[in-house]
Amino acid sequence: MKSAKFAVSVIALAAAAGVAEARDQIQIAGSSTVLPYATIVAEAFGENFDFPTPVVEGGGSGAGRKKLCEGVGENTIDIANSSSRIKQSDIDTCKANGVDEIMEVRIGYDGIVFASDVNGAEFAFTPADWYNALAAKVMVDGALVDNPNKSWSDVNAALPAQAIQAYIPGTKHGTREVFDVKVLEAGCEATGAAEAMKAAGDEKAEGCLALRTDGASVDIDGDYTETLARLDANKTAIGVFGLSFYENNTDKLRVATMDGIVPSTDSIATGEYPVSRPLFFYVKKAHIGVIPGLKEYVEFFVSDEMAGPDGPLAAYGLVSDPELAATQAMIANETPMAPLN
């Protein structure tokens, strides 16, 4: 059966991309947040199906979507993992390069957590605290000024008198997009800075995302293991992580509350924890039926056995999607994603 599928794949890909021989191994790249989940699924898939174990690489959500949109054919990837939703600019690039249909697969939910050394001080944050700690411009006595805050206690007297040093995801990571919206933009609004920016002519308050450049905020372009290494070297710093990474490193990290809520699978499932997001992967529909095992892998990923509340992904930290059955039906019907709202 497998050899017959491979023969069909060779013909289809040769016709679509002018190649003489097709690969028989699924190629995946993208989000460092989705990476461990995809690795778990890929390894189980290789063990339980008559297909090679898929190759799963990181690189960031934006980089993965960029690779997905490079074109159709065996020299392009099949799936892009993403911790933020695909952008219209990605879709436009895909179409320009002949990738006309994409399947959007939501695998579940995760939260962004703020953690420091396990033996360090306790922190109880709000989005306003993070905005006032990291933003280039903050409100002081009713006016926008260059950020003067040096310690967390300068930001909020209830926080420890500890120098501000934050390691946040770089701009190519999907986690950064969620951090920007649900932390920086929310904090900018809460402090009145957004309103002041609009009054000064910044109609969309784009200045909310401008960060200080004095070293208090450092972008991390690698995965969460790099952030963890930075915290190990600087015991008083704060890092931004995915919930599942934190839950697998509780011996090293102390997590902070956000708006009084402790991040957990339960608080994310109920919607209480304010900094959570859905996780996705995007499938190049033109490769289904061409790359052996692609549809089987996608179906396996979102099966109850893998992505359900009692599956191994939930055990690792994924919050199971209550609408998983609808995703399963979409995949069975190979339904491409609708236009973005």
SVG drawing of the C-alpha trace seen along z (x, -y; Angstrom):
<svg xmlns="http://www.w3.org/2000/svg" viewBox="-18 -66 43 68">
<polyline fill="none" stroke="black" stroke-width="0.4" points="0.0,0.0 2.8,-2.4 4.7,-1.8 1.5,-2.5 1.0,-5.7 4.6,-6.7 4.3,-6.0 1.2,-8.2 3.1,-10.9 6.0,-10.9 3.7,-11.4 1.7,-14.1 4.6,-16.1 6.5,-15.8 3.5,-17.2 3.0,-20.0 6.6,-21.0 8.7,-19.6 10.6,-17.2 11.8,-13.8 11.4,-12.2 9.2,-12.9 10.2,-12.7 8.2,-10.4 8.9,-12.2 6.6,-15.0 8.5,-18.3 7.3,-20.7 8.8,-24.0 7.7,-26.9 6.7,-27.8 8.9,-26.9 5.8,-26.7 4.1,-24.1 7.4,-22.3 7.3,-19.9 3.7,-19.0 4.5,-18.3 7.6,-16.3 5.5,-14.1 3.0,-13.5 5.6,-12.9 7.4,-10.3 4.2,-8.5 3.2,-8.7 6.4,-7.1 6.0,-4.3 2.4,-3.5 2.0,-4.1 3.7,-2.7 5.2,-6.1 8.6,-7.6 8.7,-9.8 8.0,-13.4 10.9,-16.0 9.9,-18.7 12.0,-21.9 11.6,-25.2 12.5,-28.7 9.5,-30.7 5.9,-31.1 6.6,-33.8 9.5,-31.8 7.5,-28.7 4.6,-30.5 7.1,-32.1 8.5,-28.7 5.0,-27.3 4.3,-30.0 7.5,-29.6 5.5,-27.4 4.3,-23.9 6.5,-20.9 8.8,-18.5 11.4,-21.2 8.9,-23.1 7.5,-22.2 4.1,-20.7 3.1,-22.2 3.9,-25.4 3.4,-25.3 2.2,-28.6 1.5,-30.0 -0.4,-32.9 -3.0,-33.0 -1.8,-33.4 -1.7,-36.9 -3.3,-38.2 0.2,-39.1 1.2,-35.4 -1.9,-34.4 -1.1,-36.9 2.5,-35.6 1.2,-32.1 -1.2,-32.9 1.6,-34.8 3.7,-31.7 1.0,-29.2 -0.2,-28.1 -3.9,-28.6 -5.4,-26.5 -4.4,-26.3 -6.0,-24.2 -6.0,-25.9 -5.8,-23.4 -6.3,-24.6 -4.8,-22.1 -5.7,-23.6 -4.7,-26.5 -1.7,-27.6 -0.9,-30.5 2.0,-33.0 3.6,-33.0 6.0,-35.3 8.6,-33.4 11.8,-34.0 14.3,-31.8 12.5,-29.3 14.3,-30.7 13.6,-34.3 11.0,-36.8 7.3,-36.4 5.7,-38.7 2.0,-39.6 1.8,-41.4 -0.7,-43.4 -0.4,-44.3 0.1,-47.9 3.2,-46.8 4.8,-45.3 4.0,-48.3 5.5,-50.7 8.5,-48.5 9.4,-48.0 7.8,-50.8 9.9,-53.5 7.3,-56.1 5.2,-56.1 2.8,-58.4 4.3,-60.5 2.1,-63.2 -0.2,-63.2 2.5,-63.4 4.2,-61.0 7.9,-60.9 10.9,-58.6 10.7,-55.6 12.5,-56.5 11.8,-53.3 14.8,-51.3 13.3,-48.7 10.0,-46.8 9.1,-48.8 9.4,-52.0 6.7,-50.6 4.5,-49.4 5.3,-49.9 3.8,-46.4 6.4,-44.7 9.9,-43.7 12.7,-46.3 14.5,-44.4 16.1,-45.8 14.0,-45.5 15.5,-42.9 13.2,-41.1 13.8,-38.5 10.9,-38.5 10.3,-36.5 11.8,-38.1 9.6,-39.6 9.7,-36.4 7.9,-34.4 4.2,-34.0 4.5,-34.4 5.7,-37.9 2.5,-38.8 0.3,-37.7 2.6,-39.5 2.3,-42.7 -1.5,-42.6 -2.5,-41.1 0.3,-42.7 1.8,-45.7 -1.3,-47.1 -3.5,-46.2 -1.1,-47.9 -0.8,-50.9 -4.6,-51.3 -4.8,-50.8 -2.2,-53.5 -3.7,-56.1 -0.6,-56.1 -2.6,-55.0 -5.0,-57.9 -2.2,-60.3 -0.5,-59.0 -3.7,-59.4 -4.1,-62.9 -0.6,-63.7 -1.2,-62.5 -0.4,-58.7 -3.9,-57.7 -3.4,-54.0 -1.3,-54.3 1.5,-52.4 3.9,-53.8 2.5,-51.3 4.8,-48.7 7.9,-50.8 10.2,-49.4 13.1,-50.9 16.6,-50.3 18.7,-50.6 19.0,-46.8 16.2,-46.4 14.2,-44.5 16.0,-41.9 14.6,-40.0 15.3,-36.3 15.3,-34.9 15.9,-31.3 13.5,-29.0 12.5,-28.9 15.6,-27.0 17.6,-30.1 15.4,-32.2 15.8,-29.7 19.6,-29.8 19.5,-33.6 17.6,-33.4 20.1,-30.8 22.8,-33.4 20.8,-36.3 18.8,-35.1 16.9,-38.4 15.6,-38.5 12.1,-37.7 11.4,-35.6 8.4,-35.0 7.5,-31.4 4.7,-29.2 2.7,-27.5 3.7,-24.0 7.5,-24.9 7.0,-26.3 5.1,-23.2 7.9,-21.1 10.5,-23.2 8.8,-23.9 12.0,-22.8 13.8,-25.8 11.1,-28.5 8.7,-30.5 5.6,-31.7 3.9,-35.1 0.2,-35.8 -1.3,-38.1 -4.3,-40.2 -4.4,-38.0 -4.8,-34.7 -2.3,-31.8 -1.7,-30.4 -2.7,-26.8 -4.5,-24.5 -7.7,-25.1 -7.5,-28.9 -6.8,-28.9 -9.6,-26.5 -12.1,-28.6 -10.8,-31.8 -9.9,-33.3 -6.2,-33.7 -5.9,-36.8 -2.8,-36.0 -3.7,-32.9 -3.9,-32.0 -4.9,-29.3 -2.2,-27.2 -2.3,-26.3 -0.6,-24.5 -1.2,-25.3 -1.3,-22.6 -0.5,-23.0 -3.6,-21.3 -1.8,-20.7 0.5,-18.3 -2.3,-16.1 -2.4,-12.9 1.0,-13.7 3.3,-13.5 2.7,-10.1 1.1,-10.1 0.4,-13.8 -3.4,-13.6 -2.9,-10.6 -0.5,-12.7 -2.9,-15.7 -5.8,-13.4 -3.6,-11.7 -2.5,-15.0 -6.0,-16.1 -7.4,-12.7 -9.0,-12.3 -6.2,-9.9 -3.5,-12.6 -5.1,-16.1 -8.1,-15.2 -8.2,-16.1 -6.7,-12.7 -4.1,-12.5 -0.3,-13.0 -0.4,-16.6 -2.7,-17.5 -0.3,-15.7 2.5,-17.9 0.5,-21.1 -1.8,-21.7 -5.3,-22.8 -7.6,-20.7 -9.9,-22.5 -13.5,-22.0 -14.3,-22.2 -11.9,-19.5 -14.6,-17.4 -15.3,-20.3 -11.6,-20.4 -11.6,-16.6 -14.5,-16.9 -12.8,-19.8 -9.7,-17.6 -11.7,-14.6 -13.4,-16.8 -10.1,-18.5 -11.8,-21.9 -9.5,-24.9 -9.6,-27.9 -12.1,-30.6 -11.0,-34.2 -9.7,-35.9 -12.4,-38.0"/>
</svg>
